[in-house]
Amino acid sequence: MNNIIKTEWLKIKSYRAFWWVIGITALSYPGINYIFYTGYLELTKNKDAKGQLAKALIGNPFAFPEVFHTAAYFSSFFVFIPGIVVIMLITNEYNFKTHRQNIIDGWSRKQFLTGKLFDVAFITVLISVIFFIVAMAIGLNNTPADVTDKFSQVKYVGLFGLQTFSQLSIAFLIGFIIRRSFIALSVFVFYFLILENIAEKILRFKANDIGRFFPLEISDRMIPIVAFLGKFDEKGYQKAVDAIGMHVILTLIVTAIVWLVCYTINKRRDL
């Protein structure tokens, strides 16, 4: 196992595109949260009745403990960015025939795929650390000293990590099946940004919300809409919060199926 991890790390360490994409992700998380934070300040900065009413209704979603939920929700918009690098990592193995070289060097097919699983897990941890740092920085900058329950919603760090791993696993599956980087990236971006979103919105109203069982939507619903927006539909928001546990289980099942499919295909596929 140590040899697999070391080999995969050497591949990642020298891959410039990987670090460029991670850098973009590291900028996108504070960027998207800063945009919404600026909007919040603009809405609540006025001392008139309108500004005070807005502040009373919204509260401070960028202070502890709510910041973990808020930052997770907004940051989740950009999970597709590290998904791109996951696809590039696996398709490069086929483009440059390095997967064959690993087998020639004595790896089993299972070991090769386990190395890719390590890549996805490593990227997930890296992305989750970036998210945690962003959430902590925002929270520390906005939380009054008398707040005592700063970490009561820290569960959203774990939920964000699970969501990221699940969706990166789906990205990996697409790249693993298609094997051609441009086509795989096109399919992933189209499905992630357009197809599933449109289908889910249509089915929400036309078919009793059956779109909630789509692969990406399942993990998306582990992180409900931010609490201050939930105040416009408190019943619907509470329903979404209550369903988090179910979606955690479904996400674990979907992710396990994704990797089971990958290992099965890898076992039977021609090199």
LINJO-V671950 format. One record per pair of residues at least 24 apart in sequence whose C-alpha atoms are under 10 Angstrom apart, sorted by the first residue. I is the first residue (numbers start at 1). GAP is how many residues later the second one is. If there is no record, write none. Layout:
{{I:GAP} {I:GAP}}
//
This chain:
{{1:110} {1:113} {1:114} {3:104} {3:112} {4:98} {4:103} {4:107} {4:108} {4:109} {4:110} {4:111} {4:112} {4:114} {5:109} {5:110} {5:111} {5:113} {5:114} {5:117} {6:109} {7:95} {7:108} {8:104} {8:106} {8:107} {8:108} {8:110} {8:111} {9:106} {9:109} {9:110} {9:113} {11:78} {11:108} {12:77} {12:107} {15:74} {17:68} {17:71} {17:72} {18:64} {18:66} {18:67} {18:68} {18:70} {18:71} {18:105} {19:66} {20:65} {21:60} {21:61} {21:62} {21:63} {21:64} {22:59} {22:60} {22:63} {22:101} {22:104} {22:105} {22:108} {23:59} {24:54} {24:57} {24:58} {25:50} {25:53} {25:54} {25:55} {25:56} {25:57} {25:102} {25:105} {25:106} {26:100} {26:101} {26:103} {26:104} {26:105} {26:107} {26:108} {27:103} {27:107} {28:47} {28:49} {28:50} {28:53} {29:42} {29:43} {29:45} {29:46} {29:47} {29:48} {29:49} {29:50} {29:98} {29:101} {29:102} {29:104} {29:105} {29:106} {30:41} {30:44} {30:45} {30:100} {30:101} {30:103} {30:104} {30:105} {30:107} {30:108} {31:43} {31:44} {31:103} {32:39} {32:42} {32:43} {32:44} {32:45} {32:46} {33:29} {33:34} {33:37} {33:38} {33:39} {33:40} {33:41} {33:42} {33:101} {33:102} {33:105} {34:28} {34:37} {34:100} {34:104} {35:39} {36:26} {36:34} {36:35} {36:38} {37:24} {37:25} {37:101} {57:171} {57:172} {57:174} {57:175} {58:169} {58:170} {58:171} {58:172} {58:173} {59:168} {59:169} {60:79} {60:82} {60:83} {60:168} {61:78} {61:81} {61:82} {61:165} {61:166} {61:167} {62:73} {62:74} {62:75} {62:76} {62:77} {62:78} {62:79} {62:80} {62:81} {63:72} {63:73} {63:74} {63:75} {63:76} {63:77} {63:78} {63:79} {63:80} {63:81} {63:84} {63:87} {64:71} {64:72} {64:74} {64:75} {64:76} {64:77} {64:78} {64:79} {64:80} {64:83} {64:84} {64:85} {64:86} {64:87} {64:88} {64:89} {64:90} {65:70} {65:71} {65:74} {65:78} {65:82} {65:83} {65:84} {65:85} {65:86} {65:87} {65:88} {65:89} {66:69} {66:73} {66:83} {66:84} {66:85} {66:86} {66:87} {66:88} {66:90} {66:160} {66:161} {66:162} {67:67} {67:68} {67:69} {67:70} {67:71} {67:72} {67:73} {67:75} {67:76} {67:83} {67:84} {67:86} {67:87} {67:89} {67:159} {68:63} {68:64} {68:66} {68:67} {68:68} {68:70} {68:71} {68:82} {68:83} {68:84} {68:85} {68:86} {68:87} {68:88} {68:89} {68:92} {69:66} {69:84} {69:85} {69:86} {69:87} {69:88} {69:90} {69:91} {69:154} {69:155} {69:156} {69:157} {69:158} {70:65} {70:86} {70:153} {70:154} {70:155} {70:156} {70:157} {70:158} {71:60} {71:61} {71:63} {71:64} {71:65} {71:67} {71:68} {71:85} {71:86} {71:89} {71:155} {72:56} {72:59} {72:60} {72:62} {72:63} {72:84} {72:85} {72:86} {72:87} {72:88} {72:89} {72:91} {72:151} {72:152} {72:153} {72:154} {73:83} {73:87} {73:147} {73:148} {73:149} {73:150} {73:151} {73:152} {73:153} {74:149} {74:151} {74:152} {75:56} {75:59} {75:60} {75:85} {76:55} {76:84} {76:85} {76:87} {76:88} {76:144} {76:147} {77:116} {77:143} {78:86} {79:45} {79:48} {79:81} {79:84} {79:85} {79:86} {79:88} {79:89} {79:113} {80:84} {80:87} {80:88} {80:91} {80:108} {80:109} {80:112} {80:113} {81:87} {81:108} {82:38} {82:41} {82:42} {82:45} {82:82} {82:85} {82:86} {82:89} {83:37} {83:40} {83:41} {83:81} {83:82} {83:84} {83:85} {83:86} {83:87} {83:88} {83:89} {83:92} {83:102} {83:105} {83:106} {83:109} {84:84} {84:87} {84:88} {84:91} {84:97} {84:100} {84:101} {84:102} {84:104} {84:105} {85:35} {85:38} {85:83} {85:86} {85:87} {85:100} {86:30} {86:33} {86:34} {86:37} {86:82} {86:83} {86:84} {86:85} {86:86} {86:87} {86:88} {86:89} {86:90} {86:99} {87:33} {87:81} {87:82} {87:83} {87:84} {87:85} {87:86} {87:87} {87:88} {87:89} {87:91} {87:92} {87:93} {87:94} {87:95} {87:97} {87:98} {87:101} {88:83} {88:84} {88:87} {88:88} {88:91} {88:92} {88:93} {88:94} {88:96} {88:97} {89:27} {89:30} {89:31} {89:83} {89:86} {89:87} {89:92} {90:26} {90:29} {90:81} {90:82} {90:83} {90:84} {90:85} {90:86} {90:87} {90:89} {90:90} {90:91} {91:81} {91:83} {91:84} {91:85} {91:86} {91:87} {91:88} {91:89} {91:90} {91:91} {91:93} {91:94} {92:83} {92:87} {92:88} {92:89} {93:83} {93:86} {94:82} {94:85} {94:86} {94:87} {94:177} {95:84} {95:85} {95:86} {97:174} {99:172} {100:171} {103:168} {108:159} {109:154} {109:157} {109:158} {109:159} {109:160} {109:162} {110:153} {110:154} {110:156} {110:157} {112:151} {112:154} {113:63} {113:146} {113:149} {113:150} {113:153} {113:154} {114:145} {114:149} {116:53} {116:56} {116:60} {117:48} {117:52} {117:55} {117:142} {120:44} {120:45} {120:46} {120:47} {120:48} {120:49} {120:51} {120:52} {121:40} {121:43} {121:44} {121:45} {121:47} {121:48} {122:43} {123:41} {123:42} {123:45} {124:36} {124:37} {124:38} {124:39} {124:40} {124:41} {124:42} {124:43} {124:44} {124:45} {125:36} {125:37} {125:39} {125:40} {126:35} {127:33} {127:34} {127:37} {127:38} {128:29} {128:30} {128:31} {128:32} {128:33} {128:34} {128:36} {128:37} {129:28} {129:32} {131:26} {131:29} {131:30} {132:24} {132:25} {132:26} {132:28} {132:29} {156:66} {156:67} {159:60} {159:61} {159:62} {159:63} {159:64} {159:85} {159:89} {160:59} {160:60} {160:62} {160:63} {162:57} {162:60} {162:86} {162:89} {162:90} {162:93} {163:53} {163:54} {163:55} {163:56} {163:57} {163:58} {163:59} {163:60} {163:85} {163:88} {163:89} {163:92} {164:55} {164:56} {165:54} {165:86} {165:87} {165:90} {166:49} {166:50} {166:52} {166:53} {166:54} {166:85} {166:86} {166:87} {166:88} {166:89} {166:90} {166:92} {166:93} {167:25} {167:48} {167:49} {167:50} {167:51} {167:52} {167:53} {167:84} {167:87} {167:88} {168:48} {168:87} {169:85} {169:86} {169:87} {169:89} {169:90} {169:93} {170:45} {170:46} {170:84} {170:85} {170:88} {170:89} {171:87} {172:86} {172:87} {172:90} {173:85} {173:86} {173:88} {173:89} {174:84} {174:88} {176:86} {176:89} {176:90} {177:84} {177:85} {177:88} {177:89} {191:25} {192:24} {192:25} {212:35} {213:34} {213:37} {213:38} {213:41} {214:40} {215:35} {215:36} {215:39} {215:40} {215:43} {216:35} {216:38} {217:30} {217:34} {218:26} {218:28} {218:29} {218:30} {218:31} {218:32} {218:33} {218:34} {218:36} {219:25} {219:28} {219:29} {219:30} {219:31} {219:32} {219:33} {219:35} {219:36} {220:24} {220:27} {220:28} {220:31} {221:24} {221:25} {221:26} {221:27} {221:30} {222:24} {222:25} {222:26} {222:27} {222:28} {222:29} {223:24} {223:25}}
//
